[in-house]
Amino acid sequence: MAENVDETILENSCDAILISSTRITPTSTDEVRHLVLQIDEPAFRFATGQSIGVLVPGPHAFGNEYHHRRYSIANPTQRGNAQNIELELLVRRCFYLDEVSGERYPGIASNYLCDAKPGDKLKITGPFRSPFKIPADEQSNLLMIGTGTGIAPFRAFVRQIYDQHGGWKGNVRLFYGDRGGMNLLYLNEQQQDLGQYYDHQTFKAFSVLTDRPLSTAEEGLQDNLTANTEECSRLLREPNTYVYVAGQEKAAEVLDKVMAEAFGSSEAWQAQKQALIDQDRWAELLYH
Ligand SMILES: Cc1cc2nc3c(=O)[nH]c(=O)nc-3n(C[C@H](O)[C@H](O)[C@H](O)COP(=O)(O)OP(=O)(O)OC[C@H]3O[C@@H](n4cnc5c(N)ncnc54)[C@H](O)[C@@H]3O)c2cc1C
């Protein structure tokens, strides 16, 4: 449901111009677009991993003036000069099924963004803080687990680790699932996204090695985690591992399912997860 937009959020909104919009997934699978926005507000600043909100003007079905949805900023720190800050977003065009009528409706904000044309003016809010923090100890392991457009905060996060720290001593691991396989959002030809980090000895991304057709991103993640259970569960047991989970909420359910088996029972896995949460070594950025 559309959320009510807080007055302070509205007061701090600003305009952005859409510079480019490129579909980065083939037509045979879900549409995900790479959008570049130029922020029309000289005071706007963001930190790596933050998200912005997009305000879609009404009228809307529930009488709200604006429909407000959040999107992760996929590029690290400032791009563009101080007057022309640029943001990159990865937006999946969403649809939902009305359980009563069985009809398929387009998601409001994602379709608004995916339909926008270069030159269009959009109203944005934020930036909002990121739950993903880089730990102080460079020996720690960083375990990223996610699906679909959850790759957006990881793109920014991994770039920050190597660009700002110049390297990392612990293991940096990405377990990622998407319907079309890893190459689409992760190593797409257009951006070469994280491909460049293969140069770093500490970084390893696990691709979805599957020959079965996937109907959801979560199936891709499940195949990926199942094929690499040993590596993933070993890291989860280590006392210096930090975990980052991003994407749709079902990604966390898949992780719970695969790790309950790896840890011998659901209770054993939940106890380990709780310990990670209690020790501030677990962060999530999950959405519907
Ligand atoms: C911090 C954060 C970062 C995010 N980052 C990204 C990102 O990088 N990329 C990305 O693509 N997405 C991201 N999202 C998700 C994004 O914010 C939106 O949730 C998503 O795009 C769907 O929004 P929408 O307006 O298109 O769909 P909506 O119109 O809001 O519909 C979405 C859901 O709302 C429910 N719903 C809405 N209206 C009805 C109705 N009339 N009847 C029944 N159910 C209804 C349905 O369950 C539906 O699945 C992020 C979310 C958060 C919180």
The ligand as a Tripos MOL2 file, in Angstrom:
@<TRIPOS>MOLECULE
LIG
   53    58     1     0     0
SMALL
NO_CHARGES

@<TRIPOS>ATOM
      1 C1         15.6320    0.6470    1.1860 C.3       1 LIG1
      2 C2         15.0000    0.1020   -0.0940 C.ar      1 LIG1
      3 C3         15.7550    0.0220   -1.2490 C.ar      1 LIG1
      4 C4         15.1820   -0.4790   -2.4240 C.ar      1 LIG1
      5 N1         15.9350   -0.5580   -3.5480 N.ar      1 LIG1
      6 C5         15.3910   -0.9920   -4.7010 C.ar      1 LIG1
      7 C6         16.1890   -1.0300   -5.9070 C.ar      1 LIG1
      8 O1         17.3700   -0.6880   -5.9090 O.2       1 LIG1
      9 N2         15.5770   -1.4390   -7.0460 N.ar      1 LIG1
     10 C7         14.2450   -1.8470   -7.0810 C.ar      1 LIG1
     11 O2         13.7740   -2.2030   -8.1750 O.2       1 LIG1
     12 N3         13.4930   -1.8280   -5.9520 N.ar      1 LIG1
     13 C8         14.0230   -1.3920   -4.7820 C.ar      1 LIG1
     14 N4         13.2550   -1.3400   -3.6490 N.ar      1 LIG1
     15 C9         11.8140   -1.7100   -3.7670 C.3       1 LIG1
     16 C10        11.0090   -0.4680   -4.2260 C.3       1 LIG1
     17 O3         11.0340    0.5180   -3.1960 O.3       1 LIG1
     18 C11         9.5260   -0.7570   -4.4680 C.3       1 LIG1
     19 O4          8.9950   -1.4560   -3.3670 O.3       1 LIG1
     20 C12         9.2540   -1.5460   -5.7460 C.3       1 LIG1
     21 O5          9.8010   -0.8920   -6.8810 O.3       1 LIG1
     22 C13         7.7260   -1.6840   -5.9650 C.3       1 LIG1
     23 O6          7.1410   -0.4030   -5.8900 O.3       1 LIG1
     24 P1          5.9560    0.0460   -6.8610 P.3       1 LIG1
     25 O7          5.5200    1.4070   -6.4780 O.co2     1 LIG1
     26 O8          6.3200   -0.2060   -8.2980 O.co2     1 LIG1
     27 O9          4.8580   -1.0200   -6.5240 O.3       1 LIG1
     28 P2          3.5640   -0.7620   -5.6090 P.3       1 LIG1
     29 O10         2.5460   -0.0470   -6.4440 O.co2     1 LIG1
     30 O11         3.9310   -0.1400   -4.3270 O.co2     1 LIG1
     31 O12         3.1810   -2.2720   -5.3680 O.3       1 LIG1
     32 C14         4.1080   -3.0750   -4.6510 C.3       1 LIG1
     33 C15         3.4120   -4.0310   -3.7170 C.3       1 LIG1
     34 O13         2.4420   -3.3440   -2.9480 O.3       1 LIG1
     35 C16         1.3000   -4.1350   -2.8020 C.3       1 LIG1
     36 N5          0.1370   -3.3920   -3.3120 N.ar      1 LIG1
     37 C17         0.1650   -2.1320   -3.7330 C.ar      1 LIG1
     38 N6         -1.0610   -1.7280   -4.0840 N.ar      1 LIG1
     39 C18        -1.8870   -2.7800   -3.8830 C.ar      1 LIG1
     40 C19        -3.2620   -2.9810   -4.0900 C.ar      1 LIG1
     41 N7         -4.0760   -2.0340   -4.5900 N.pl3     1 LIG1
     42 N8         -3.7660   -4.1880   -3.7810 N.ar      1 LIG1
     43 C20        -2.9770   -5.1640   -3.3020 C.ar      1 LIG1
     44 N9         -1.6480   -5.0140   -3.1000 N.ar      1 LIG1
     45 C21        -1.1180   -3.8370   -3.3810 C.ar      1 LIG1
     46 C22         1.5440   -5.3880   -3.5440 C.3       1 LIG1
     47 O14         1.9180   -6.3700   -2.5910 O.3       1 LIG1
     48 C23         2.6850   -5.1140   -4.4350 C.3       1 LIG1
     49 O15         3.5220   -6.2470   -4.5880 O.3       1 LIG1
     50 C24        13.8180   -0.8870   -2.4480 C.ar      1 LIG1
     51 C25        13.0700   -0.8170   -1.2620 C.ar      1 LIG1
     52 C26        13.6490   -0.3440   -0.1010 C.ar      1 LIG1
     53 C27        12.8070   -0.2740    1.1520 C.3       1 LIG1
@<TRIPOS>BOND
     1     1     2 1
     2     2     3 ar
     3     2    52 ar
     4     3     4 ar
     5     4     5 ar
     6     4    50 ar
     7     5     6 ar
     8     6     7 ar
     9     6    13 1
    10     7     8 2
    11     7     9 ar
    12     9    10 ar
    13    10    11 2
    14    10    12 ar
    15    12    13 ar
    16    13    14 ar
    17    14    15 1
    18    14    50 ar
    19    15    16 1
    20    16    17 1
    21    16    18 1
    22    18    19 1
    23    18    20 1
    24    20    21 1
    25    20    22 1
    26    22    23 1
    27    23    24 1
    28    24    25 2
    29    24    26 1
    30    24    27 1
    31    27    28 1
    32    28    29 2
    33    28    30 1
    34    28    31 1
    35    31    32 1
    36    32    33 1
    37    33    34 1
    38    33    48 1
    39    34    35 1
    40    35    36 1
    41    35    46 1
    42    36    37 ar
    43    36    45 ar
    44    37    38 ar
    45    38    39 ar
    46    39    40 ar
    47    39    45 ar
    48    40    41 1
    49    40    42 ar
    50    42    43 ar
    51    43    44 ar
    52    44    45 ar
    53    46    47 1
    54    46    48 1
    55    48    49 1
    56    50    51 ar
    57    51    52 ar
    58    52    53 1
@<TRIPOS>SUBSTRUCTURE
     1 LIG1         1 GROUP 0 **** ****
